Amino acid sequence: MARVFLPQQLHRLTGGAAQLDVVVDDYRGLMADLDRRFPGFRHAIEQDFALVIDGDIINDPLLEAIPADSEIHFLHRLGGG
């Protein structure tokens, strides 16, 4: 079971939950599970948050596998220029 850690900005989407346990195989499964549990979750994070799996920032996570014992974090993207 993977554990998802959510930053403060996302707690409003999860009813205040800061950590969630998920059983998924990949990023698409993760998004489907979180969106099922918290309708609108996927849409709310698509542009503004990056995915981190076990300390590695994943820039294009669409096909990314998620090992069962992973730590998953969503980090607010930083703008710059």
C-alpha positions as a Python dict, from the first residue, in 0.01 Angstrom:
ca = {
    (1, 'M'): (0, 0, 0),
    (2, 'A'): (141, 338, -103),
    (3, 'R'): (109, 640, 121),
    (4, 'V'): (15, 981, -20),
    (5, 'F'): (125, 1294, 166),
    (6, 'L'): (-69, 1609, 82),
    (7, 'P'): (44, 1968, 133),
    (8, 'Q'): (-176, 2207, 328),
    (9, 'Q'): (-315, 2361, 7),
    (10, 'L'): (-483, 2028, -82),
    (11, 'H'): (-640, 1952, 256),
    (12, 'R'): (-954, 2142, 151),
    (13, 'L'): (-1006, 1882, -123),
    (14, 'T'): (-973, 1585, 112),
    (15, 'G'): (-1182, 1700, 405),
    (16, 'G'): (-868, 1788, 600),
    (17, 'A'): (-678, 1464, 543),
    (18, 'A'): (-302, 1514, 523),
    (19, 'Q'): (-213, 1150, 446),
    (20, 'L'): (-393, 882, 251),
    (21, 'D'): (-325, 516, 185),
    (22, 'V'): (-384, 392, -170),
    (23, 'V'): (-358, 62, -354),
    (24, 'V'): (-281, 151, -716),
    (25, 'D'): (-43, 36, -990),
    (26, 'D'): (28, 361, -1168),
    (27, 'Y'): (-38, 734, -1186),
    (28, 'R'): (-360, 695, -1382),
    (29, 'G'): (-489, 456, -1117),
    (30, 'L'): (-385, 701, -846),
    (31, 'M'): (-571, 988, -1008),
    (32, 'A'): (-879, 772, -1067),
    (33, 'D'): (-881, 659, -703),
    (34, 'L'): (-830, 1008, -560),
    (35, 'D'): (-1087, 1160, -794),
    (36, 'R'): (-1339, 889, -700),
    (37, 'R'): (-1280, 952, -329),
    (38, 'F'): (-1260, 1330, -362),
    (39, 'P'): (-1452, 1448, -671),
    (40, 'G'): (-1266, 1726, -851),
    (41, 'F'): (-925, 1630, -710),
    (42, 'R'): (-765, 1559, -1049),
    (43, 'H'): (-885, 1883, -1201),
    (44, 'A'): (-769, 2086, -900),
    (45, 'I'): (-409, 1961, -914),
    (46, 'E'): (-344, 1915, -1288),
    (47, 'Q'): (-166, 2243, -1355),
    (48, 'D'): (-34, 2353, -1019),
    (49, 'F'): (116, 2043, -857),
    (50, 'A'): (408, 1813, -938),
    (51, 'L'): (421, 1446, -844),
    (52, 'V'): (705, 1309, -632),
    (53, 'I'): (748, 934, -590),
    (54, 'D'): (1003, 820, -333),
    (55, 'G'): (1189, 1150, -358),
    (56, 'D'): (1200, 1167, -739),
    (57, 'I'): (1012, 1451, -909),
    (58, 'I'): (821, 1311, -1204),
    (59, 'N'): (769, 1571, -1477),
    (60, 'D'): (542, 1361, -1699),
    (61, 'P'): (376, 1106, -1470),
    (62, 'L'): (101, 977, -1704),
    (63, 'L'): (251, 628, -1746),
    (64, 'E'): (451, 624, -1422),
    (65, 'A'): (432, 304, -1217),
    (66, 'I'): (375, 337, -843),
    (67, 'P'): (534, 60, -634),
    (68, 'A'): (320, -70, -349),
    (69, 'D'): (542, 68, -71),
    (70, 'S'): (594, 414, -222),
    (71, 'E'): (577, 755, -60),
    (72, 'I'): (390, 993, -286),
    (73, 'H'): (394, 1369, -247),
    (74, 'F'): (222, 1646, -439),
    (75, 'L'): (431, 1964, -446),
    (76, 'H'): (311, 2303, -557),
    (77, 'R'): (493, 2398, -878),
    (78, 'L'): (710, 2706, -866),
    (79, 'G'): (683, 2961, -1142),
    (80, 'G'): (976, 3150, -1274),
    (81, 'G'): (1126, 3304, -1573),
}
